[in-house]
Amino acid sequence: MGPLFLDLLGAELSAEERDMLQHPLVGGVILFSRNYQERAQLIELVRSIRAASKQYLLIAVDQEGGRVQRFRHQFSCIPAMGDIDAGARQLRMASVDLAEQLGWLMAVELRACDIDISFAPVLDINGCSDVIGTRAFSSNPEQIVSDAGGFISGMHHAGMKATGKHFPGHGNVKADTHHFEATDSRSFDEIKRYDLSVFRRLISQNKLDAVMPAHVIYSDVDDKPAGFSKRWLQQVLRKDLGFKGVIFSDDLSMQGAALAGDHVQRAEQALTAGCDYLLACNDRDASIRLLDGLPHTQVAHPDALRAKAYPMTWSELTALTQYRQIAARALEIQQISSELSEN
């Protein structure tokens, strides 16, 4: 299996995409809202992706909940992580228990469509970043560790691995790295004490299967964004925190990655820094240049993130009382959140 995750242009595979998926550098596919019309179409798309490749490809999506949920119609409405605590109080539940149920709900629906990974949860602090905001569980690291730990447990119960993002923490950077280069000028000691403590504790609890670094420069530590930095990935994450899982780059087409050069240079620097997988999204020409220009390399542990079997169809899933109860609870939280925002 190769390191590249590619995207698709539409709701079904094109002839070009079928050829691309057979390239030895391709290790997975990331899906977006443009790839989704309805659940039956998604299941057929996943089937065709698997049929087109000569090897098992990991299929991923950003299905965090809240405003970042690619599949909505015919899926449960997963609330934003930042709404879980308030929703739990309204429902007279512990937030960690509600988070676990929602993690299970999100993951079990994707697994019923044969999707391996949702890139979740967000472990950033809810600070000054508009692009993070309520995607984060809280502004309190203790709360994040507790609720994210519950959410991950739910994902694991559904057979899905968890990806914590955006290491070492994106919440205290105002700029959106999709569109701008971003720098966090805080001291390493402050980042370590605050943002990094979330990752440290969840790694020590063996919760995180994968980590995705931010395209943010932490100027007190390195002049490169974290995803291109050996110091962040090999020294801090691997050695200091003892992380033994998989490292994904964030999307190499984002503006925050542009200072690393063209797409091939970005990919090479990310691999050299310590990334195992590379996301290359929303730029078909760049994806083709990567397939043509990136030296052939293989992922060391190709099965590390493959989802555990969850042999349940959608009809079997919807017959479960547990599923119906949790889906109804998720909808109730959405309604509570809407009412609170109106007031």
C-alpha positions as a Python dict, from the first residue, in 0.01 Angstrom:
ca = {
    (1, 'M'): (0, 0, 0),
    (2, 'G'): (128, 344, -93),
    (3, 'P'): (99, 665, 113),
    (4, 'L'): (-134, 878, -103),
    (5, 'F'): (-500, 943, -25),
    (6, 'L'): (-678, 1078, -332),
    (7, 'D'): (-1019, 1238, -375),
    (8, 'L'): (-1288, 1186, -638),
    (9, 'L'): (-1467, 1441, -853),
    (10, 'G'): (-1822, 1312, -835),
    (11, 'A'): (-2074, 1056, -716),
    (12, 'E'): (-1932, 771, -924),
    (13, 'L'): (-1590, 668, -1044),
    (14, 'S'): (-1464, 799, -1377),
    (15, 'A'): (-1245, 589, -1606),
    (16, 'E'): (-948, 810, -1513),
    (17, 'E'): (-1011, 754, -1143),
    (18, 'R'): (-1031, 377, -1188),
    (19, 'D'): (-685, 389, -1343),
    (20, 'M'): (-549, 617, -1069),
    (21, 'L'): (-670, 385, -794),
    (22, 'Q'): (-456, 105, -936),
    (23, 'H'): (-137, 309, -897),
    (24, 'P'): (100, 154, -638),
    (25, 'L'): (138, 490, -458),
    (26, 'V'): (-232, 504, -370),
    (27, 'G'): (-325, 385, -22),
    (28, 'G'): (-669, 534, 22),
    (29, 'V'): (-952, 760, -84),
    (30, 'I'): (-1106, 1052, 103),
    (31, 'L'): (-1470, 1131, 26),
    (32, 'F'): (-1643, 1470, 31),
    (33, 'S'): (-2000, 1599, 12),
    (34, 'R'): (-1974, 1613, -368),
    (35, 'N'): (-1935, 1234, -367),
    (36, 'Y'): (-2265, 1181, -186),
    (37, 'Q'): (-2623, 1184, -312),
    (38, 'E'): (-2791, 915, -106),
    (39, 'R'): (-2691, 617, 104),
    (40, 'A'): (-2743, 350, -165),
    (41, 'Q'): (-2529, 551, -407),
    (42, 'L'): (-2254, 584, -143),
    (43, 'I'): (-2251, 210, -77),
    (44, 'E'): (-2220, 145, -450),
    (45, 'L'): (-1941, 403, -481),
    (46, 'V'): (-1745, 234, -202),
    (47, 'R'): (-1800, -104, -367),
    (48, 'S'): (-1669, 31, -698),
    (49, 'I'): (-1362, 184, -531),
    (50, 'R'): (-1275, -152, -378),
    (51, 'A'): (-1335, -331, -708),
    (52, 'A'): (-1114, -87, -899),
    (53, 'S'): (-805, -140, -683),
    (54, 'K'): (-576, -439, -679),
    (55, 'Q'): (-520, -392, -305),
    (56, 'Y'): (-726, -298, -3),
    (57, 'L'): (-767, 82, 5),
    (58, 'L'): (-859, 271, 319),
    (59, 'I'): (-1169, 480, 260),
    (60, 'A'): (-1205, 791, 475),
    (61, 'V'): (-1427, 1094, 529),
    (62, 'D'): (-1453, 1394, 762),
    (63, 'Q'): (-1770, 1305, 951),
    (64, 'E'): (-1689, 1494, 1272),
    (65, 'G'): (-2037, 1630, 1336),
    (66, 'G'): (-2166, 1984, 1345),
    (67, 'R'): (-2066, 2189, 1041),
    (68, 'V'): (-1811, 1927, 931),
    (69, 'Q'): (-2030, 1633, 835),
    (70, 'R'): (-2000, 1531, 470),
    (71, 'F'): (-2295, 1289, 462),
    (72, 'R'): (-2621, 1427, 601),
    (73, 'H'): (-2926, 1307, 410),
    (74, 'Q'): (-3018, 955, 536),
    (75, 'F'): (-2752, 979, 810),
    (76, 'S'): (-2793, 1082, 1172),
    (77, 'C'): (-2727, 1447, 1244),
    (78, 'I'): (-2418, 1436, 1466),
    (79, 'P'): (-2398, 1748, 1685),
    (80, 'A'): (-2088, 1964, 1703),
    (81, 'M'): (-1847, 1837, 1968),
    (82, 'G'): (-1868, 2172, 2146),
    (83, 'D'): (-2242, 2119, 2198),
    (84, 'I'): (-2208, 1784, 2375),
    (85, 'D'): (-2157, 1920, 2726),
    (86, 'A'): (-2461, 2150, 2715),
    (87, 'G'): (-2669, 1877, 2553),
    (88, 'A'): (-2569, 1629, 2822),
    (89, 'R'): (-2679, 1869, 3095),
    (90, 'Q'): (-3017, 1913, 2929),
    (91, 'L'): (-3055, 1535, 2900),
    (92, 'R'): (-2929, 1484, 3257),
    (93, 'M'): (-2640, 1267, 3138),
    (94, 'A'): (-2266, 1267, 3195),
    (95, 'S'): (-2104, 1434, 2893),
    (96, 'V'): (-1850, 1152, 2861),
    (97, 'D'): (-2134, 899, 2828),
    (98, 'L'): (-2311, 1106, 2566),
    (99, 'A'): (-1984, 1155, 2377),
    (100, 'E'): (-1930, 779, 2372),
    (101, 'Q'): (-2277, 719, 2231),
    (102, 'L'): (-2226, 979, 1959),
    (103, 'G'): (-1886, 838, 1866),
    (104, 'W'): (-2046, 497, 1827),
    (105, 'L'): (-2335, 639, 1624),
    (106, 'M'): (-2110, 827, 1384),
    (107, 'A'): (-1880, 531, 1333),
    (108, 'V'): (-2139, 255, 1309),
    (109, 'E'): (-2325, 434, 1031),
    (110, 'L'): (-2006, 471, 828),
    (111, 'R'): (-1908, 111, 892),
    (112, 'A'): (-2248, -1, 760),
    (113, 'C'): (-2135, 164, 433),
    (114, 'D'): (-1792, -10, 446),
    (115, 'I'): (-1604, 314, 520),
    (116, 'D'): (-1294, 263, 733),
    (117, 'I'): (-1216, 601, 889),
    (118, 'S'): (-1371, 928, 990),
    (119, 'F'): (-1091, 1176, 1057),
    (120, 'A'): (-1206, 1244, 1412),
    (121, 'P'): (-1203, 1364, 1679),
    (122, 'V'): (-1079, 1723, 1683),
    (123, 'L'): (-857, 1764, 1990),
    (124, 'D'): (-790, 2135, 1952),
    (125, 'I'): (-864, 2386, 2225),
    (126, 'N'): (-1161, 2610, 2147),
    (127, 'G'): (-968, 2936, 2156),
    (128, 'C'): (-949, 3219, 1902),
    (129, 'S'): (-972, 3004, 1588),
    (130, 'D'): (-1291, 3054, 1386),
    (131, 'V'): (-1217, 2747, 1173),
    (132, 'I'): (-1206, 2531, 1489),
    (133, 'G'): (-1466, 2686, 1721),
    (134, 'T'): (-1727, 2431, 1827),
    (135, 'R'): (-1553, 2159, 1630),
    (136, 'A'): (-1352, 2140, 1956),
    (137, 'F'): (-1509, 1980, 2261),
    (138, 'S'): (-1421, 2265, 2495),
    (139, 'S'): (-1183, 2543, 2589),
    (140, 'N'): (-1084, 2331, 2890),
    (141, 'P'): (-818, 2063, 2828),
    (142, 'E'): (-957, 1842, 3107),
    (143, 'Q'): (-1301, 1846, 2947),
    (144, 'I'): (-1153, 1767, 2606),
    (145, 'V'): (-961, 1468, 2738),
    (146, 'S'): (-1270, 1330, 2909),
    (147, 'D'): (-1521, 1380, 2629),
    (148, 'A'): (-1282, 1296, 2346),
    (149, 'G'): (-1185, 980, 2533),
    (150, 'G'): (-1552, 883, 2547),
    (151, 'F'): (-1607, 965, 2180),
    (152, 'I'): (-1306, 752, 2082),
    (153, 'S'): (-1430, 461, 2295),
    (154, 'G'): (-1756, 475, 2102),
    (155, 'M'): (-1569, 471, 1771),
    (156, 'H'): (-1364, 173, 1887),
    (157, 'H'): (-1679, -16, 1992),
    (158, 'A'): (-1804, 27, 1635),
    (159, 'G'): (-1475, -110, 1497),
    (160, 'M'): (-1334, 223, 1376),
    (161, 'K'): (-990, 366, 1454),
    (162, 'A'): (-957, 724, 1582),
    (163, 'T'): (-750, 1009, 1436),
    (164, 'G'): (-673, 1300, 1668),
    (165, 'K'): (-624, 1637, 1501),
    (166, 'H'): (-465, 1892, 1463),
    (167, 'F'): (-139, 1817, 1648),
    (168, 'P'): (-7, 1994, 1853),
    (169, 'G'): (-313, 2222, 1859),
    (170, 'H'): (-479, 2462, 1613),
    (171, 'G'): (-723, 2639, 1845),
    (172, 'N'): (-505, 2938, 1933),
    (173, 'V'): (-435, 3043, 1574),
    (174, 'K'): (-676, 3287, 1413),
    (175, 'A'): (-581, 3221, 1048),
    (176, 'D'): (-758, 2943, 856),
    (177, 'T'): (-482, 2727, 708),
    (178, 'H'): (-709, 2623, 421),
    (179, 'H'): (-656, 2975, 282),
    (180, 'F'): (-364, 3135, 468),
    (181, 'E'): (-26, 3058, 615),
    (182, 'A'): (-51, 3055, 995),
    (183, 'T'): (194, 3111, 1280),
    (184, 'D'): (151, 3046, 1651),
    (185, 'S'): (410, 3254, 1836),
    (186, 'R'): (345, 3115, 2185),
    (187, 'S'): (629, 2957, 2377),
    (188, 'F'): (681, 2583, 2361),
    (189, 'D'): (623, 2567, 2737),
    (190, 'E'): (278, 2721, 2701),
    (191, 'I'): (182, 2491, 2413),
    (192, 'K'): (315, 2193, 2606),
    (193, 'R'): (124, 2284, 2922),
    (194, 'Y'): (-201, 2364, 2744),
    (195, 'D'): (-270, 2222, 2394),
    (196, 'L'): (-18, 1939, 2397),
    (197, 'S'): (-147, 1803, 2728),
    (198, 'V'): (-458, 1672, 2550),
    (199, 'F'): (-256, 1463, 2307),
    (200, 'R'): (-18, 1346, 2579),
    (201, 'R'): (-293, 1210, 2800),
    (202, 'L'): (-492, 1040, 2524),
    (203, 'I'): (-174, 880, 2389),
    (204, 'S'): (-88, 754, 2737),
    (205, 'Q'): (-439, 603, 2756),
    (206, 'N'): (-380, 421, 2423),
    (207, 'K'): (-677, 601, 2270),
    (208, 'L'): (-520, 744, 1955),
    (209, 'D'): (-462, 518, 1656),
    (210, 'A'): (-359, 806, 1428),
    (211, 'V'): (-269, 1174, 1449),
    (212, 'M'): (-299, 1453, 1194),
    (213, 'P'): (-65, 1754, 1243),
    (214, 'A'): (-164, 2114, 1175),
    (215, 'H'): (-31, 2322, 887),
    (216, 'V'): (71, 2579, 1148),
    (217, 'I'): (420, 2714, 1218),
    (218, 'Y'): (496, 2716, 1591),
    (219, 'S'): (776, 2967, 1568),
    (220, 'D'): (928, 2898, 1908),
    (221, 'V'): (988, 2537, 1802),
    (222, 'D'): (1050, 2527, 1425),
    (223, 'D'): (1022, 2747, 1118),
    (224, 'K'): (825, 2475, 937),
    (225, 'P'): (458, 2383, 985),
    (226, 'A'): (415, 2090, 1225),
    (227, 'G'): (332, 1848, 944),
    (228, 'F'): (670, 1915, 779),
    (229, 'S'): (872, 1928, 1101),
    (230, 'K'): (1097, 1644, 1218),
    (231, 'R'): (1115, 1808, 1557),
    (232, 'W'): (738, 1801, 1605),
    (233, 'L'): (673, 1460, 1454),
    (234, 'Q'): (983, 1258, 1538),
    (235, 'Q'): (1106, 1425, 1856),
    (236, 'V'): (793, 1553, 2031),
    (237, 'L'): (523, 1318, 1904),
    (238, 'R'): (718, 995, 1864),
    (239, 'K'): (992, 1020, 2127),
    (240, 'D'): (860, 1254, 2395),
    (241, 'L'): (494, 1146, 2385),
    (242, 'G'): (564, 785, 2286),
    (243, 'F'): (312, 780, 2001),
    (244, 'K'): (337, 458, 1801),
    (245, 'G'): (40, 500, 1568),
    (246, 'V'): (-4, 638, 1218),
    (247, 'I'): (61, 1000, 1115),
    (248, 'F'): (-151, 1159, 841),
    (249, 'S'): (-56, 1483, 674),
    (250, 'D'): (-333, 1738, 649),
    (251, 'D'): (-436, 1823, 293),
    (252, 'L'): (-123, 1913, 95),
    (253, 'S'): (-328, 2149, -124),
    (254, 'M'): (-407, 2383, 166),
    (255, 'Q'): (-246, 2726, 160),
    (256, 'G'): (-81, 2655, 495),
    (257, 'A'): (132, 2393, 319),
    (258, 'A'): (237, 2613, 27),
    (259, 'L'): (565, 2732, 178),
    (260, 'A'): (698, 2376, 147),
    (261, 'G'): (708, 2410, -232),
    (262, 'D'): (511, 2242, -509),
    (263, 'H'): (298, 1936, -435),
    (264, 'V'): (575, 1684, -492),
    (265, 'Q'): (811, 1881, -268),
    (266, 'R'): (540, 1908, -2),
    (267, 'A'): (483, 1533, -15),
    (268, 'E'): (854, 1454, 6),
    (269, 'Q'): (903, 1691, 301),
    (270, 'A'): (602, 1548, 484),
    (271, 'L'): (730, 1193, 440),
    (272, 'T'): (1081, 1294, 549),
    (273, 'A'): (939, 1467, 857),
    (274, 'G'): (758, 1150, 960),
    (275, 'C'): (413, 1137, 798),
    (276, 'D'): (297, 789, 695),
    (277, 'Y'): (2, 893, 477),
    (278, 'L'): (-47, 1202, 261),
    (279, 'L'): (-378, 1368, 179),
    (280, 'A'): (-393, 1527, -166),
    (281, 'C'): (-736, 1681, -219),
    (282, 'N'): (-928, 1920, -444),
    (283, 'D'): (-661, 1953, -711),
    (284, 'R'): (-670, 1678, -974),
    (285, 'D'): (-367, 1807, -1165),
    (286, 'A'): (-163, 1806, -843),
    (287, 'S'): (-274, 1450, -767),
    (288, 'I'): (-154, 1339, -1110),
    (289, 'R'): (179, 1517, -1060),
    (290, 'L'): (222, 1332, -731),
    (291, 'L'): (150, 996, -893),
    (292, 'D'): (401, 1076, -1169),
    (293, 'G'): (670, 1248, -963),
    (294, 'L'): (675, 1105, -612),
    (295, 'P'): (928, 823, -562),
    (296, 'H'): (760, 491, -502),
    (297, 'T'): (730, 423, -130),
    (298, 'Q'): (518, 189, 77),
    (299, 'V'): (347, 235, 413),
    (300, 'A'): (518, 35, 686),
    (301, 'H'): (199, -95, 851),
    (302, 'P'): (-74, -94, 586),
    (303, 'D'): (-337, -269, 799),
    (304, 'A'): (-296, -52, 1109),
    (305, 'L'): (-608, 157, 1037),
    (306, 'R'): (-821, -95, 857),
    (307, 'A'): (-1157, -101, 1034),
    (308, 'K'): (-1252, -408, 1231),
    (309, 'A'): (-1534, -606, 1080),
    (310, 'Y'): (-1877, -481, 1179),
    (311, 'P'): (-2102, -717, 982),
    (312, 'M'): (-2424, -518, 992),
    (313, 'T'): (-2633, -381, 707),
    (314, 'W'): (-2833, -60, 738),
    (315, 'S'): (-3157, -254, 779),
    (316, 'E'): (-3001, -458, 1059),
    (317, 'L'): (-2861, -143, 1218),
    (318, 'T'): (-3190, 44, 1216),
    (319, 'A'): (-3359, -257, 1376),
    (320, 'L'): (-3143, -211, 1688),
    (321, 'T'): (-3319, -39, 1976),
    (322, 'Q'): (-2983, 105, 2089),
    (323, 'Y'): (-2929, 265, 1749),
    (324, 'R'): (-3274, 422, 1734),
    (325, 'Q'): (-3243, 561, 2086),
    (326, 'I'): (-2901, 718, 2027),
    (327, 'A'): (-3001, 859, 1686),
    (328, 'A'): (-3305, 1021, 1849),
    (329, 'R'): (-3081, 1162, 2123),
    (330, 'A'): (-2845, 1312, 1866),
    (331, 'L'): (-3138, 1484, 1695),
    (332, 'E'): (-3260, 1617, 2029),
    (333, 'I'): (-2920, 1770, 2100),
    (334, 'Q'): (-2929, 1944, 1763),
    (335, 'Q'): (-3265, 2093, 1852),
    (336, 'I'): (-3139, 2201, 2194),
    (337, 'S'): (-2835, 2365, 2037),
    (338, 'S'): (-3050, 2552, 1787),
    (339, 'E'): (-3275, 2682, 2062),
    (340, 'L'): (-2978, 2794, 2272),
    (341, 'S'): (-2820, 2978, 1978),
    (342, 'E'): (-3148, 3158, 1904),
    (343, 'N'): (-3169, 3273, 2264),
}
